[in-house]
């Protein structure tokens, strides 16, 4: 959000200025009104951040990828017994769709990396169940690799990259990751934090689940730079308070 600091600052102050007059006549204390403005400004920072995140996430999912990939990484999710869940199946299906599309264009098909370890409540690794699903969908076994040690998205990307380095004879192979649509942006940010130039494609999910999931993803984004976000939100809140009380200008 660093590139949007002054935008968020301006919007936070403007929105507070619009909302406060509604209550100003009812609140006799100028200090109390200023404190109220502080909290509204802080709240506005996170609301505007969410709008930017949601817009970016939707645009990210519209990205078209060339059918020239060497590896497709499918990020794991929970299992049901030894079988993939519908959510995870959607991710694999999206990767298989891309695989078949590239193959039909006469381009060498990519290898698909099934990435996911075995959780404490799982009887097999996610990678193992994902591979079995892909085999059932007629993907050749020689085009499937398993990464079965990861426990989170960052490890999915990191450990899959280690596998690619061992398997590939190219210096810079083309890589694309697959996850659910609401998770693509955060996974992309994590990839960039690892120095990986990977883009991603997302499978669709039902709207009622998407709403709660996208909010959870935004909280995850905030958490990546938690201290910076909290400090800056407090800063713009204090700035509004001082500006309201004493007319301090930038």
Biotite code that builds the C-alpha atoms (Angstrom):
import biotite.structure as struc

atoms = struc.array([
    struc.Atom([0.000, 0.000, 0.000], chain_id="A", res_id=1, res_name="UNK", atom_name="CA", element="C"),
    struc.Atom([3.042, 2.230, 0.060], chain_id="A", res_id=2, res_name="UNK", atom_name="CA", element="C"),
    struc.Atom([2.212, 3.743, -3.327], chain_id="A", res_id=3, res_name="UNK", atom_name="CA", element="C"),
    struc.Atom([-1.211, 4.843, -2.081], chain_id="A", res_id=4, res_name="UNK", atom_name="CA", element="C"),
    struc.Atom([-0.164, 6.603, 1.136], chain_id="A", res_id=5, res_name="UNK", atom_name="CA", element="C"),
    struc.Atom([-1.122, 10.146, 0.165], chain_id="A", res_id=6, res_name="UNK", atom_name="CA", element="C"),
    struc.Atom([-4.259, 8.949, -1.608], chain_id="A", res_id=7, res_name="UNK", atom_name="CA", element="C"),
    struc.Atom([-5.404, 7.129, 1.535], chain_id="A", res_id=8, res_name="UNK", atom_name="CA", element="C"),
    struc.Atom([-4.434, 10.099, 3.695], chain_id="A", res_id=9, res_name="UNK", atom_name="CA", element="C"),
    struc.Atom([-6.508, 12.452, 1.572], chain_id="A", res_id=10, res_name="UNK", atom_name="CA", element="C"),
    struc.Atom([-9.512, 10.159, 1.349], chain_id="A", res_id=11, res_name="UNK", atom_name="CA", element="C"),
    struc.Atom([-9.389, 9.470, 5.087], chain_id="A", res_id=12, res_name="UNK", atom_name="CA", element="C"),
    struc.Atom([-9.482, 13.165, 5.896], chain_id="A", res_id=13, res_name="UNK", atom_name="CA", element="C"),
    struc.Atom([-12.158, 13.912, 3.280], chain_id="A", res_id=14, res_name="UNK", atom_name="CA", element="C"),
    struc.Atom([-14.420, 11.086, 4.432], chain_id="A", res_id=15, res_name="UNK", atom_name="CA", element="C"),
    struc.Atom([-14.039, 12.163, 8.059], chain_id="A", res_id=16, res_name="UNK", atom_name="CA", element="C"),
    struc.Atom([-14.867, 15.726, 7.072], chain_id="A", res_id=17, res_name="UNK", atom_name="CA", element="C"),
    struc.Atom([-18.042, 14.501, 5.383], chain_id="A", res_id=18, res_name="UNK", atom_name="CA", element="C"),
    struc.Atom([-19.177, 12.278, 8.225], chain_id="A", res_id=19, res_name="UNK", atom_name="CA", element="C"),
    struc.Atom([-18.349, 14.454, 11.210], chain_id="A", res_id=20, res_name="UNK", atom_name="CA", element="C"),
    struc.Atom([-20.730, 17.337, 10.385], chain_id="A", res_id=21, res_name="UNK", atom_name="CA", element="C"),
    struc.Atom([-23.616, 14.902, 10.784], chain_id="A", res_id=22, res_name="UNK", atom_name="CA", element="C"),
    struc.Atom([-22.719, 14.485, 14.436], chain_id="A", res_id=23, res_name="UNK", atom_name="CA", element="C"),
    struc.Atom([-20.983, 17.789, 15.141], chain_id="A", res_id=24, res_name="UNK", atom_name="CA", element="C"),
    struc.Atom([-24.136, 19.601, 16.257], chain_id="A", res_id=25, res_name="UNK", atom_name="CA", element="C"),
    struc.Atom([-24.950, 16.806, 18.693], chain_id="A", res_id=26, res_name="UNK", atom_name="CA", element="C"),
    struc.Atom([-21.462, 16.664, 20.223], chain_id="A", res_id=27, res_name="UNK", atom_name="CA", element="C"),
    struc.Atom([-20.709, 19.764, 22.284], chain_id="A", res_id=28, res_name="UNK", atom_name="CA", element="C"),
    struc.Atom([-17.099, 18.903, 23.113], chain_id="A", res_id=29, res_name="UNK", atom_name="CA", element="C"),
    struc.Atom([-14.573, 19.869, 20.422], chain_id="A", res_id=30, res_name="UNK", atom_name="CA", element="C"),
    struc.Atom([-12.054, 17.388, 21.889], chain_id="A", res_id=31, res_name="UNK", atom_name="CA", element="C"),
    struc.Atom([-14.608, 14.577, 21.753], chain_id="A", res_id=32, res_name="UNK", atom_name="CA", element="C"),
    struc.Atom([-15.413, 15.472, 18.142], chain_id="A", res_id=33, res_name="UNK", atom_name="CA", element="C"),
    struc.Atom([-11.675, 15.417, 17.330], chain_id="A", res_id=34, res_name="UNK", atom_name="CA", element="C"),
    struc.Atom([-11.270, 12.005, 18.967], chain_id="A", res_id=35, res_name="UNK", atom_name="CA", element="C"),
    struc.Atom([-14.221, 10.722, 16.985], chain_id="A", res_id=36, res_name="UNK", atom_name="CA", element="C"),
    struc.Atom([-12.579, 12.043, 13.837], chain_id="A", res_id=37, res_name="UNK", atom_name="CA", element="C"),
    struc.Atom([-9.380, 10.209, 14.758], chain_id="A", res_id=38, res_name="UNK", atom_name="CA", element="C"),
    struc.Atom([-11.152, 6.847, 14.871], chain_id="A", res_id=39, res_name="UNK", atom_name="CA", element="C"),
    struc.Atom([-13.132, 7.510, 11.684], chain_id="A", res_id=40, res_name="UNK", atom_name="CA", element="C"),
    struc.Atom([-9.911, 8.430, 9.858], chain_id="A", res_id=41, res_name="UNK", atom_name="CA", element="C"),
    struc.Atom([-8.171, 5.260, 11.044], chain_id="A", res_id=42, res_name="UNK", atom_name="CA", element="C"),
    struc.Atom([-11.191, 3.221, 9.999], chain_id="A", res_id=43, res_name="UNK", atom_name="CA", element="C"),
    struc.Atom([-11.240, 4.952, 6.608], chain_id="A", res_id=44, res_name="UNK", atom_name="CA", element="C"),
    struc.Atom([-7.617, 3.946, 6.008], chain_id="A", res_id=45, res_name="UNK", atom_name="CA", element="C"),
    struc.Atom([-8.478, 0.260, 6.289], chain_id="A", res_id=46, res_name="UNK", atom_name="CA", element="C"),
    struc.Atom([-11.750, 0.569, 4.355], chain_id="A", res_id=47, res_name="UNK", atom_name="CA", element="C"),
    struc.Atom([-10.034, 2.337, 1.457], chain_id="A", res_id=48, res_name="UNK", atom_name="CA", element="C"),
    struc.Atom([-7.230, -0.193, 1.627], chain_id="A", res_id=49, res_name="UNK", atom_name="CA", element="C"),
    struc.Atom([-9.807, -2.969, 1.273], chain_id="A", res_id=50, res_name="UNK", atom_name="CA", element="C"),
    struc.Atom([-11.398, -1.291, -1.758], chain_id="A", res_id=51, res_name="UNK", atom_name="CA", element="C"),
    struc.Atom([-7.975, -1.003, -3.407], chain_id="A", res_id=52, res_name="UNK", atom_name="CA", element="C"),
    struc.Atom([-7.214, -4.637, -2.536], chain_id="A", res_id=53, res_name="UNK", atom_name="CA", element="C"),
    struc.Atom([-10.564, -5.872, -3.875], chain_id="A", res_id=54, res_name="UNK", atom_name="CA", element="C"),
    struc.Atom([-10.172, -3.925, -7.124], chain_id="A", res_id=55, res_name="UNK", atom_name="CA", element="C"),
    struc.Atom([-6.604, -5.168, -7.574], chain_id="A", res_id=56, res_name="UNK", atom_name="CA", element="C"),
    struc.Atom([-7.693, -8.742, -6.867], chain_id="A", res_id=57, res_name="UNK", atom_name="CA", element="C"),
    struc.Atom([-10.468, -8.612, -9.470], chain_id="A", res_id=58, res_name="UNK", atom_name="CA", element="C"),
    struc.Atom([-8.152, -7.097, -12.090], chain_id="A", res_id=59, res_name="UNK", atom_name="CA", element="C"),
    struc.Atom([-5.417, -9.625, -11.314], chain_id="A", res_id=60, res_name="UNK", atom_name="CA", element="C"),
    struc.Atom([-7.826, -12.448, -12.101], chain_id="A", res_id=61, res_name="UNK", atom_name="CA", element="C"),
    struc.Atom([-8.499, -10.985, -15.564], chain_id="A", res_id=62, res_name="UNK", atom_name="CA", element="C"),
    struc.Atom([-4.846, -11.358, -16.585], chain_id="A", res_id=63, res_name="UNK", atom_name="CA", element="C"),
    struc.Atom([-4.290, -13.472, -19.710], chain_id="A", res_id=64, res_name="UNK", atom_name="CA", element="C"),
    struc.Atom([-1.325, -15.836, -19.646], chain_id="A", res_id=65, res_name="UNK", atom_name="CA", element="C"),
    struc.Atom([0.522, -17.019, -22.742], chain_id="A", res_id=66, res_name="UNK", atom_name="CA", element="C"),
    struc.Atom([0.487, -20.744, -23.370], chain_id="A", res_id=67, res_name="UNK", atom_name="CA", element="C"),
    struc.Atom([4.264, -21.071, -23.084], chain_id="A", res_id=68, res_name="UNK", atom_name="CA", element="C"),
    struc.Atom([4.751, -22.344, -19.555], chain_id="A", res_id=69, res_name="UNK", atom_name="CA", element="C"),
    struc.Atom([7.245, -24.945, -18.385], chain_id="A", res_id=70, res_name="UNK", atom_name="CA", element="C"),
    struc.Atom([5.734, -25.559, -14.959], chain_id="A", res_id=71, res_name="UNK", atom_name="CA", element="C"),
    struc.Atom([2.331, -25.119, -13.352], chain_id="A", res_id=72, res_name="UNK", atom_name="CA", element="C"),
    struc.Atom([2.256, -25.040, -9.545], chain_id="A", res_id=73, res_name="UNK", atom_name="CA", element="C"),
    struc.Atom([-1.053, -26.011, -7.949], chain_id="A", res_id=74, res_name="UNK", atom_name="CA", element="C"),
    struc.Atom([-1.260, -24.741, -4.363], chain_id="A", res_id=75, res_name="UNK", atom_name="CA", element="C"),
    struc.Atom([-2.696, -27.277, -1.953], chain_id="A", res_id=76, res_name="UNK", atom_name="CA", element="C"),
    struc.Atom([-5.667, -26.986, 0.387], chain_id="A", res_id=77, res_name="UNK", atom_name="CA", element="C"),
    struc.Atom([-7.384, -29.295, 2.853], chain_id="A", res_id=78, res_name="UNK", atom_name="CA", element="C"),
    struc.Atom([-8.429, -32.849, 2.038], chain_id="A", res_id=79, res_name="UNK", atom_name="CA", element="C"),
    struc.Atom([-11.459, -34.979, 2.819], chain_id="A", res_id=80, res_name="UNK", atom_name="CA", element="C"),
    struc.Atom([-9.994, -38.316, 3.793], chain_id="A", res_id=81, res_name="UNK", atom_name="CA", element="C"),
    struc.Atom([-7.594, -39.212, 1.001], chain_id="A", res_id=82, res_name="UNK", atom_name="CA", element="C"),
    struc.Atom([-9.522, -37.230, -1.607], chain_id="A", res_id=83, res_name="UNK", atom_name="CA", element="C"),
    struc.Atom([-9.334, -33.599, -2.684], chain_id="A", res_id=84, res_name="UNK", atom_name="CA", element="C"),
    struc.Atom([-12.126, -31.245, -1.658], chain_id="A", res_id=85, res_name="UNK", atom_name="CA", element="C"),
    struc.Atom([-14.239, -29.446, -4.294], chain_id="A", res_id=86, res_name="UNK", atom_name="CA", element="C"),
    struc.Atom([-12.239, -26.263, -3.631], chain_id="A", res_id=87, res_name="UNK", atom_name="CA", element="C"),
    struc.Atom([-8.925, -28.022, -4.269], chain_id="A", res_id=88, res_name="UNK", atom_name="CA", element="C"),
    struc.Atom([-10.358, -29.901, -7.249], chain_id="A", res_id=89, res_name="UNK", atom_name="CA", element="C"),
    struc.Atom([-11.249, -26.511, -8.753], chain_id="A", res_id=90, res_name="UNK", atom_name="CA", element="C"),
    struc.Atom([-7.612, -25.428, -8.548], chain_id="A", res_id=91, res_name="UNK", atom_name="CA", element="C"),
    struc.Atom([-6.410, -28.639, -10.204], chain_id="A", res_id=92, res_name="UNK", atom_name="CA", element="C"),
    struc.Atom([-9.100, -28.409, -12.893], chain_id="A", res_id=93, res_name="UNK", atom_name="CA", element="C"),
    struc.Atom([-7.972, -24.863, -13.714], chain_id="A", res_id=94, res_name="UNK", atom_name="CA", element="C"),
    struc.Atom([-4.385, -26.064, -14.106], chain_id="A", res_id=95, res_name="UNK", atom_name="CA", element="C"),
    struc.Atom([-5.477, -29.033, -16.240], chain_id="A", res_id=96, res_name="UNK", atom_name="CA", element="C"),
    struc.Atom([-7.515, -26.692, -18.428], chain_id="A", res_id=97, res_name="UNK", atom_name="CA", element="C"),
    struc.Atom([-4.396, -24.578, -18.998], chain_id="A", res_id=98, res_name="UNK", atom_name="CA", element="C"),
    struc.Atom([-2.280, -27.701, -19.582], chain_id="A", res_id=99, res_name="UNK", atom_name="CA", element="C"),
    struc.Atom([-4.660, -28.990, -22.267], chain_id="A", res_id=100, res_name="UNK", atom_name="CA", element="C"),
    struc.Atom([-4.988, -25.542, -23.847], chain_id="A", res_id=101, res_name="UNK", atom_name="CA", element="C"),
    struc.Atom([-1.205, -25.236, -24.229], chain_id="A", res_id=102, res_name="UNK", atom_name="CA", element="C"),
    struc.Atom([-0.974, -28.779, -25.571], chain_id="A", res_id=103, res_name="UNK", atom_name="CA", element="C"),
    struc.Atom([-3.640, -28.081, -28.216], chain_id="A", res_id=104, res_name="UNK", atom_name="CA", element="C"),
    struc.Atom([-1.619, -25.109, -29.460], chain_id="A", res_id=105, res_name="UNK", atom_name="CA", element="C"),
    struc.Atom([1.190, -27.473, -30.341], chain_id="A", res_id=106, res_name="UNK", atom_name="CA", element="C"),
    struc.Atom([3.413, -26.242, -27.506], chain_id="A", res_id=107, res_name="UNK", atom_name="CA", element="C"),
    struc.Atom([5.185, -28.758, -25.288], chain_id="A", res_id=108, res_name="UNK", atom_name="CA", element="C"),
    struc.Atom([2.873, -29.322, -22.312], chain_id="A", res_id=109, res_name="UNK", atom_name="CA", element="C"),
    struc.Atom([4.097, -28.048, -18.939], chain_id="A", res_id=110, res_name="UNK", atom_name="CA", element="C"),
    struc.Atom([4.778, -30.206, -15.940], chain_id="A", res_id=111, res_name="UNK", atom_name="CA", element="C"),
    struc.Atom([2.258, -29.832, -13.156], chain_id="A", res_id=112, res_name="UNK", atom_name="CA", element="C"),
    struc.Atom([3.618, -29.570, -9.615], chain_id="A", res_id=113, res_name="UNK", atom_name="CA", element="C"),
    struc.Atom([1.168, -30.681, -6.949], chain_id="A", res_id=114, res_name="UNK", atom_name="CA", element="C"),
    struc.Atom([2.229, -28.743, -3.856], chain_id="A", res_id=115, res_name="UNK", atom_name="CA", element="C"),
    struc.Atom([1.014, -29.549, -0.357], chain_id="A", res_id=116, res_name="UNK", atom_name="CA", element="C"),
    struc.Atom([2.274, -31.428, 2.679], chain_id="A", res_id=117, res_name="UNK", atom_name="CA", element="C"),
    struc.Atom([0.461, -33.689, 5.097], chain_id="A", res_id=118, res_name="UNK", atom_name="CA", element="C"),
    struc.Atom([-1.331, -31.980, 7.954], chain_id="A", res_id=119, res_name="UNK", atom_name="CA", element="C"),
    struc.Atom([-1.695, -33.552, 11.408], chain_id="A", res_id=120, res_name="UNK", atom_name="CA", element="C"),
    struc.Atom([-5.305, -34.481, 10.647], chain_id="A", res_id=121, res_name="UNK", atom_name="CA", element="C"),
    struc.Atom([-4.650, -35.796, 7.119], chain_id="A", res_id=122, res_name="UNK", atom_name="CA", element="C"),
    struc.Atom([-4.023, -39.447, 6.256], chain_id="A", res_id=123, res_name="UNK", atom_name="CA", element="C"),
    struc.Atom([-2.078, -38.652, 3.076], chain_id="A", res_id=124, res_name="UNK", atom_name="CA", element="C"),
    struc.Atom([-0.239, -35.591, 1.800], chain_id="A", res_id=125, res_name="UNK", atom_name="CA", element="C"),
    struc.Atom([-2.191, -33.070, -0.217], chain_id="A", res_id=126, res_name="UNK", atom_name="CA", element="C"),
    struc.Atom([0.272, -33.556, -3.083], chain_id="A", res_id=127, res_name="UNK", atom_name="CA", element="C"),
    struc.Atom([-0.445, -37.302, -3.152], chain_id="A", res_id=128, res_name="UNK", atom_name="CA", element="C"),
    struc.Atom([-4.219, -36.807, -3.290], chain_id="A", res_id=129, res_name="UNK", atom_name="CA", element="C"),
    struc.Atom([-3.822, -34.071, -5.914], chain_id="A", res_id=130, res_name="UNK", atom_name="CA", element="C"),
    struc.Atom([-1.669, -36.321, -8.092], chain_id="A", res_id=131, res_name="UNK", atom_name="CA", element="C"),
    struc.Atom([-4.248, -39.131, -7.904], chain_id="A", res_id=132, res_name="UNK", atom_name="CA", element="C"),
    struc.Atom([-6.963, -36.694, -8.947], chain_id="A", res_id=133, res_name="UNK", atom_name="CA", element="C"),
    struc.Atom([-4.910, -35.511, -11.926], chain_id="A", res_id=134, res_name="UNK", atom_name="CA", element="C"),
    struc.Atom([-4.196, -39.100, -12.964], chain_id="A", res_id=135, res_name="UNK", atom_name="CA", element="C"),
    struc.Atom([-7.938, -39.792, -12.887], chain_id="A", res_id=136, res_name="UNK", atom_name="CA", element="C"),
    struc.Atom([-8.301, -36.793, -15.216], chain_id="A", res_id=137, res_name="UNK", atom_name="CA", element="C"),
    struc.Atom([-5.942, -38.512, -17.715], chain_id="A", res_id=138, res_name="UNK", atom_name="CA", element="C"),
    struc.Atom([-2.857, -36.364, -17.086], chain_id="A", res_id=139, res_name="UNK", atom_name="CA", element="C"),
    struc.Atom([0.258, -38.481, -17.865], chain_id="A", res_id=140, res_name="UNK", atom_name="CA", element="C"),
    struc.Atom([2.205, -39.427, -14.749], chain_id="A", res_id=141, res_name="UNK", atom_name="CA", element="C"),
    struc.Atom([5.463, -38.199, -16.303], chain_id="A", res_id=142, res_name="UNK", atom_name="CA", element="C"),
    struc.Atom([3.983, -34.678, -16.433], chain_id="A", res_id=143, res_name="UNK", atom_name="CA", element="C"),
    struc.Atom([3.220, -34.612, -12.697], chain_id="A", res_id=144, res_name="UNK", atom_name="CA", element="C"),
    struc.Atom([5.670, -33.702, -9.922], chain_id="A", res_id=145, res_name="UNK", atom_name="CA", element="C"),
    struc.Atom([4.937, -33.823, -6.186], chain_id="A", res_id=146, res_name="UNK", atom_name="CA", element="C"),
    struc.Atom([6.077, -31.348, -3.544], chain_id="A", res_id=147, res_name="UNK", atom_name="CA", element="C"),
    struc.Atom([4.835, -32.823, -0.269], chain_id="A", res_id=148, res_name="UNK", atom_name="CA", element="C"),
    struc.Atom([6.668, -30.910, 2.477], chain_id="A", res_id=149, res_name="UNK", atom_name="CA", element="C"),
    struc.Atom([5.028, -27.465, 2.464], chain_id="A", res_id=150, res_name="UNK", atom_name="CA", element="C"),
    struc.Atom([2.633, -26.283, 5.170], chain_id="A", res_id=151, res_name="UNK", atom_name="CA", element="C"),
    struc.Atom([1.608, -22.844, 3.845], chain_id="A", res_id=152, res_name="UNK", atom_name="CA", element="C"),
    struc.Atom([1.473, -20.759, 0.674], chain_id="A", res_id=153, res_name="UNK", atom_name="CA", element="C"),
    struc.Atom([4.966, -19.331, 1.069], chain_id="A", res_id=154, res_name="UNK", atom_name="CA", element="C"),
    struc.Atom([6.426, -22.816, 1.440], chain_id="A", res_id=155, res_name="UNK", atom_name="CA", element="C"),
    struc.Atom([4.308, -24.049, -1.504], chain_id="A", res_id=156, res_name="UNK", atom_name="CA", element="C"),
    struc.Atom([6.043, -21.516, -3.721], chain_id="A", res_id=157, res_name="UNK", atom_name="CA", element="C"),
    struc.Atom([9.500, -21.832, -2.187], chain_id="A", res_id=158, res_name="UNK", atom_name="CA", element="C"),
    struc.Atom([9.679, -25.641, -2.121], chain_id="A", res_id=159, res_name="UNK", atom_name="CA", element="C"),
    struc.Atom([8.132, -25.959, -5.591], chain_id="A", res_id=160, res_name="UNK", atom_name="CA", element="C"),
    struc.Atom([10.783, -23.580, -6.904], chain_id="A", res_id=161, res_name="UNK", atom_name="CA", element="C"),
    struc.Atom([13.492, -25.769, -5.355], chain_id="A", res_id=162, res_name="UNK", atom_name="CA", element="C"),
    struc.Atom([11.942, -28.740, -7.169], chain_id="A", res_id=163, res_name="UNK", atom_name="CA", element="C"),
    struc.Atom([11.904, -26.826, -10.455], chain_id="A", res_id=164, res_name="UNK", atom_name="CA", element="C"),
    struc.Atom([15.605, -25.961, -10.109], chain_id="A", res_id=165, res_name="UNK", atom_name="CA", element="C"),
    struc.Atom([16.415, -29.653, -9.741], chain_id="A", res_id=166, res_name="UNK", atom_name="CA", element="C"),
    struc.Atom([14.167, -30.747, -12.603], chain_id="A", res_id=167, res_name="UNK", atom_name="CA", element="C"),
    struc.Atom([14.619, -28.006, -15.214], chain_id="A", res_id=168, res_name="UNK", atom_name="CA", element="C"),
    struc.Atom([17.497, -27.554, -17.644], chain_id="A", res_id=169, res_name="UNK", atom_name="CA", element="C"),
    struc.Atom([16.500, -23.919, -18.249], chain_id="A", res_id=170, res_name="UNK", atom_name="CA", element="C"),
    struc.Atom([17.956, -20.926, -16.438], chain_id="A", res_id=171, res_name="UNK", atom_name="CA", element="C"),
    struc.Atom([14.621, -19.094, -16.306], chain_id="A", res_id=172, res_name="UNK", atom_name="CA", element="C"),
    struc.Atom([11.721, -21.490, -16.857], chain_id="A", res_id=173, res_name="UNK", atom_name="CA", element="C"),
    struc.Atom([8.246, -20.046, -17.308], chain_id="A", res_id=174, res_name="UNK", atom_name="CA", element="C"),
    struc.Atom([6.157, -20.760, -14.202], chain_id="A", res_id=175, res_name="UNK", atom_name="CA", element="C"),
    struc.Atom([2.502, -20.140, -13.375], chain_id="A", res_id=176, res_name="UNK", atom_name="CA", element="C"),
    struc.Atom([0.743, -20.943, -10.105], chain_id="A", res_id=177, res_name="UNK", atom_name="CA", element="C"),
    struc.Atom([-2.888, -21.919, -9.556], chain_id="A", res_id=178, res_name="UNK", atom_name="CA", element="C"),
    struc.Atom([-5.074, -21.288, -6.559], chain_id="A", res_id=179, res_name="UNK", atom_name="CA", element="C"),
    struc.Atom([-8.612, -20.052, -5.838], chain_id="A", res_id=180, res_name="UNK", atom_name="CA", element="C"),
    struc.Atom([-9.573, -16.628, -7.265], chain_id="A", res_id=181, res_name="UNK", atom_name="CA", element="C"),
    struc.Atom([-9.705, -14.826, -3.910], chain_id="A", res_id=182, res_name="UNK", atom_name="CA", element="C"),
    struc.Atom([-6.189, -16.077, -3.021], chain_id="A", res_id=183, res_name="UNK", atom_name="CA", element="C"),
    struc.Atom([-4.331, -15.197, -6.244], chain_id="A", res_id=184, res_name="UNK", atom_name="CA", element="C"),
    struc.Atom([-3.265, -11.679, -5.295], chain_id="A", res_id=185, res_name="UNK", atom_name="CA", element="C"),
    struc.Atom([-1.841, -12.550, -1.872], chain_id="A", res_id=186, res_name="UNK", atom_name="CA", element="C"),
    struc.Atom([-0.051, -15.584, -3.319], chain_id="A", res_id=187, res_name="UNK", atom_name="CA", element="C"),
    struc.Atom([1.403, -13.297, -6.000], chain_id="A", res_id=188, res_name="UNK", atom_name="CA", element="C"),
    struc.Atom([2.625, -10.862, -3.350], chain_id="A", res_id=189, res_name="UNK", atom_name="CA", element="C"),
    struc.Atom([4.241, -13.733, -1.455], chain_id="A", res_id=190, res_name="UNK", atom_name="CA", element="C"),
    struc.Atom([5.904, -14.908, -4.677], chain_id="A", res_id=191, res_name="UNK", atom_name="CA", element="C"),
    struc.Atom([7.344, -11.431, -5.258], chain_id="A", res_id=192, res_name="UNK", atom_name="CA", element="C"),
    struc.Atom([8.611, -11.336, -1.646], chain_id="A", res_id=193, res_name="UNK", atom_name="CA", element="C"),
    struc.Atom([10.576, -14.504, -2.446], chain_id="A", res_id=194, res_name="UNK", atom_name="CA", element="C"),
    struc.Atom([12.032, -12.886, -5.563], chain_id="A", res_id=195, res_name="UNK", atom_name="CA", element="C"),
    struc.Atom([9.927, -15.065, -7.871], chain_id="A", res_id=196, res_name="UNK", atom_name="CA", element="C"),
    struc.Atom([8.499, -13.608, -11.061], chain_id="A", res_id=197, res_name="UNK", atom_name="CA", element="C"),
    struc.Atom([5.408, -15.820, -11.005], chain_id="A", res_id=198, res_name="UNK", atom_name="CA", element="C"),
    struc.Atom([1.882, -14.884, -12.000], chain_id="A", res_id=199, res_name="UNK", atom_name="CA", element="C"),
    struc.Atom([-1.172, -16.855, -11.010], chain_id="A", res_id=200, res_name="UNK", atom_name="CA", element="C"),
    struc.Atom([-4.593, -17.919, -12.197], chain_id="A", res_id=201, res_name="UNK", atom_name="CA", element="C"),
    struc.Atom([-7.557, -18.606, -9.951], chain_id="A", res_id=202, res_name="UNK", atom_name="CA", element="C"),
    struc.Atom([-10.419, -21.047, -9.972], chain_id="A", res_id=203, res_name="UNK", atom_name="CA", element="C"),
    struc.Atom([-13.910, -19.773, -9.273], chain_id="A", res_id=204, res_name="UNK", atom_name="CA", element="C"),
    struc.Atom([-15.671, -20.138, -5.962], chain_id="A", res_id=205, res_name="UNK", atom_name="CA", element="C"),
    struc.Atom([-19.239, -19.587, -4.845], chain_id="A", res_id=206, res_name="UNK", atom_name="CA", element="C"),
    struc.Atom([-20.151, -15.986, -4.071], chain_id="A", res_id=207, res_name="UNK", atom_name="CA", element="C"),
    struc.Atom([-21.221, -16.564, -0.467], chain_id="A", res_id=208, res_name="UNK", atom_name="CA", element="C"),
    struc.Atom([-17.828, -18.114, 0.269], chain_id="A", res_id=209, res_name="UNK", atom_name="CA", element="C"),
    struc.Atom([-15.916, -15.544, -1.786], chain_id="A", res_id=210, res_name="UNK", atom_name="CA", element="C"),
    struc.Atom([-17.137, -12.652, 0.382], chain_id="A", res_id=211, res_name="UNK", atom_name="CA", element="C"),
    struc.Atom([-15.811, -14.055, 3.659], chain_id="A", res_id=212, res_name="UNK", atom_name="CA", element="C"),
    struc.Atom([-12.672, -15.412, 1.988], chain_id="A", res_id=213, res_name="UNK", atom_name="CA", element="C"),
    struc.Atom([-11.705, -12.095, 0.368], chain_id="A", res_id=214, res_name="UNK", atom_name="CA", element="C"),
    struc.Atom([-12.033, -10.336, 3.747], chain_id="A", res_id=215, res_name="UNK", atom_name="CA", element="C"),
    struc.Atom([-9.806, -13.005, 5.279], chain_id="A", res_id=216, res_name="UNK", atom_name="CA", element="C"),
    struc.Atom([-7.287, -12.508, 2.481], chain_id="A", res_id=217, res_name="UNK", atom_name="CA", element="C"),
    struc.Atom([-7.251, -8.754, 3.085], chain_id="A", res_id=218, res_name="UNK", atom_name="CA", element="C"),
    struc.Atom([-6.517, -9.337, 6.756], chain_id="A", res_id=219, res_name="UNK", atom_name="CA", element="C"),
    struc.Atom([-3.682, -11.597, 5.587], chain_id="A", res_id=220, res_name="UNK", atom_name="CA", element="C"),
    struc.Atom([-2.331, -8.761, 3.421], chain_id="A", res_id=221, res_name="UNK", atom_name="CA", element="C"),
    struc.Atom([-2.514, -6.343, 6.357], chain_id="A", res_id=222, res_name="UNK", atom_name="CA", element="C"),
    struc.Atom([-0.712, -8.873, 8.529], chain_id="A", res_id=223, res_name="UNK", atom_name="CA", element="C"),
    struc.Atom([2.206, -9.074, 6.057], chain_id="A", res_id=224, res_name="UNK", atom_name="CA", element="C"),
    struc.Atom([3.087, -5.500, 7.069], chain_id="A", res_id=225, res_name="UNK", atom_name="CA", element="C"),
    struc.Atom([1.109, -5.285, 10.300], chain_id="A", res_id=226, res_name="UNK", atom_name="CA", element="C"),
    struc.Atom([3.294, -2.820, 12.204], chain_id="A", res_id=227, res_name="UNK", atom_name="CA", element="C"),
    struc.Atom([3.614, -0.432, 9.251], chain_id="A", res_id=228, res_name="UNK", atom_name="CA", element="C"),
    struc.Atom([-0.142, -0.462, 8.607], chain_id="A", res_id=229, res_name="UNK", atom_name="CA", element="C"),
    struc.Atom([-1.051, 0.152, 12.249], chain_id="A", res_id=230, res_name="UNK", atom_name="CA", element="C"),
    struc.Atom([1.531, 2.909, 12.653], chain_id="A", res_id=231, res_name="UNK", atom_name="CA", element="C"),
    struc.Atom([0.464, 4.701, 9.488], chain_id="A", res_id=232, res_name="UNK", atom_name="CA", element="C"),
    struc.Atom([-3.240, 4.411, 10.319], chain_id="A", res_id=233, res_name="UNK", atom_name="CA", element="C"),
    struc.Atom([-2.521, 5.948, 13.745], chain_id="A", res_id=234, res_name="UNK", atom_name="CA", element="C"),
    struc.Atom([-0.369, 8.642, 12.105], chain_id="A", res_id=235, res_name="UNK", atom_name="CA", element="C"),
    struc.Atom([-3.126, 9.842, 9.770], chain_id="A", res_id=236, res_name="UNK", atom_name="CA", element="C"),
    struc.Atom([-5.598, 9.684, 12.670], chain_id="A", res_id=237, res_name="UNK", atom_name="CA", element="C"),
    struc.Atom([-3.335, 11.885, 14.817], chain_id="A", res_id=238, res_name="UNK", atom_name="CA", element="C"),
    struc.Atom([-2.782, 14.227, 11.887], chain_id="A", res_id=239, res_name="UNK", atom_name="CA", element="C"),
    struc.Atom([-6.542, 14.644, 11.476], chain_id="A", res_id=240, res_name="UNK", atom_name="CA", element="C"),
    struc.Atom([-6.981, 15.247, 15.205], chain_id="A", res_id=241, res_name="UNK", atom_name="CA", element="C"),
    struc.Atom([-4.245, 17.919, 15.319], chain_id="A", res_id=242, res_name="UNK", atom_name="CA", element="C"),
    struc.Atom([-5.514, 19.522, 12.131], chain_id="A", res_id=243, res_name="UNK", atom_name="CA", element="C"),
    struc.Atom([-9.062, 19.630, 13.521], chain_id="A", res_id=244, res_name="UNK", atom_name="CA", element="C"),
    struc.Atom([-8.000, 20.969, 16.911], chain_id="A", res_id=245, res_name="UNK", atom_name="CA", element="C"),
    struc.Atom([-5.231, 23.372, 15.959], chain_id="A", res_id=246, res_name="UNK", atom_name="CA", element="C"),
    struc.Atom([-5.416, 23.885, 12.203], chain_id="A", res_id=247, res_name="UNK", atom_name="CA", element="C"),
    struc.Atom([-2.064, 22.186, 11.510], chain_id="A", res_id=248, res_name="UNK", atom_name="CA", element="C"),
    struc.Atom([-1.392, 21.893, 7.783], chain_id="A", res_id=249, res_name="UNK", atom_name="CA", element="C"),
    struc.Atom([0.941, 19.652, 5.771], chain_id="A", res_id=250, res_name="UNK", atom_name="CA", element="C"),
])
